[in-house]
Structure formats: C-alpha cells, structure tokens
Amino acid sequence: MVNIEGTHQIFNEVNSFCKRMGREPFFKVQLVGISEEISQRNGLFTVAPDVLIDAVKKTDLIVIPAVHGDPNEVMQNNAAFVPWIKEQYSNGAEVASLCIASFFLAGTGLLKGKQCATHWTAANDFRAMYPDVNLVDDKIMTEDDGVYTSGGAYSFLNLLVYIIEKYAGRDIAIMIAKAFMIDIDRISQSPFIMFQGQKNT
C-alpha cells in the first residue's frame, strides 16, 4: 500500500512543482484497476481506482506496485492485467515494477532475458520461478529496454526519482529527492542483505 500511495503522491508533486514554475504538468496520474474496489494487505486497505483498464487505450508508463502473498495466487487474481500490460508495452509504454512486483512482471514474460531487481529476501524464490530472467539482487534498480524494476521495500523511491529525471529532467528530480529526502546516489541494496545459510532437513 505504501508504494501505491507514495507513487501517486510523488508523481502528483512533480506536477505541483511544474505548476509553481509556470510549466505544464508532466504526468497524468491515474490508479488503474480491474474492479471498482481492490482490497490490500488482507483487507486493511481498500483502493478505489480512478479508471478500469478497458478505458485506458494508450499510456506511456505503467507502475506495478508490490502485491503481497503467494506469487501464483497474485498472478491468478490479477491475470486480467497481463494482456493489457503486454499490449501497452508493445505500443510503446514503459513498465516499472516495485519490489516483489517483479514476480508479477516476470509472469507477463516481459522480463525474459532482461535484468531485474527484487527484494533481496525473495531472490532465491525468484530465481527458482524465473530462471530465464537475469536477477541482479544487489541492484537497487534496473532498466532494460523500457522495463524497470526496483529492489527491496523503499528502494522504489530511488526508481521513481530515476524515472522522473528521465521524463521531467534533472532539476525536477533533484527537487523531488530533496522534498521527500530520498538519497538519489544510492545504487545498491547489498549493505542490507543478510546471509541466509541453507539448512539440511
């Protein structure tokens, strides 16, 4: 839920900065869903999308938030997104996954043969499920042919700043980083990775 609200807030803040600077907004920010209400975090939050996917014929950027739970169930429950995301990508849209949303993005096939980051705690499971994806679990973010991924938890903030710089320019990206106190020079999640030895049963 944090990365849904955080992404929404940060992209809208870009537009607020632009307005104060006398510029046109860079982003039209919409929450897009497959139903009129979506439960998150075992019912703790409910998200009401601005629009359903059938109404979005063309977009430039899709951000897939982290969805918790069994990856196969997540894939099944959100299967309607898959053809829409693939069609948008084939029509020129860029696609970004945040944290463990990399599992869902990999399930669309768009990560095949590409570099990918995910939360370091999920790296072994990801490799087992998607051996055809080049997982770089020390990276905080990746970009490969219009497909972006971020590493663990709040590293999605670094990816958002990176995307903002690409779309809106360095000056806006720096303003966002300062406003939200994001360390834009952080490139690795290695300092946070704890070694987990395997146990023989």
Stockholm file with secondary structure:
# STOCKHOLM 1.0

chainA/1-201         MVNIEGTHQIFNEVNSFCKRMGREPFFKVQLVGISEEISQRNGLFTVAPDVLIDAVKKTDLIVIPAVHGDPNEVMQNNAAFVPWIKEQYSNGAEVASLCIASFFLAGTGLLKGKQCATHWTAANDFRAMYPDVNLVDDKIMTEDDGVYTSGGAYSFLNLLVYIIEKYAGRDIAIMIAKAFMIDIDRISQSPFIMFQGQKNT
#=GR chainA/1-201 SS CHHHHHHHHHHHHHHHHHHHTTCCCSCCCCCEESSSCEEETTTTEEECCSEEGGGCCCCSEEEECCCCSCHHHHHHHTTTHHHHHHHHHHTTCEEEECTTHHHHHHHTTTTTTSEECCCGGGHHHHHHHCTTSEECTTBSEEEETTEEEECSGGGHHHHHHHHHHHHHCHHHHHHHHHHTTCCTTCCBCGGGCCCCCCCCC
#=GC SS_cons         CHHHHHHHHHHHHHHHHHHHTTCCCSCCCCCEESSSCEEETTTTEEECCSEEGGGCCCCSEEEECCCCSCHHHHHHHTTTHHHHHHHHHHTTCEEEECTTHHHHHHHTTTTTTSEECCCGGGHHHHHHHCTTSEECTTBSEEEETTEEEECSGGGHHHHHHHHHHHHHCHHHHHHHHHHTTCCTTCCBCGGGCCCCCCCCC
//
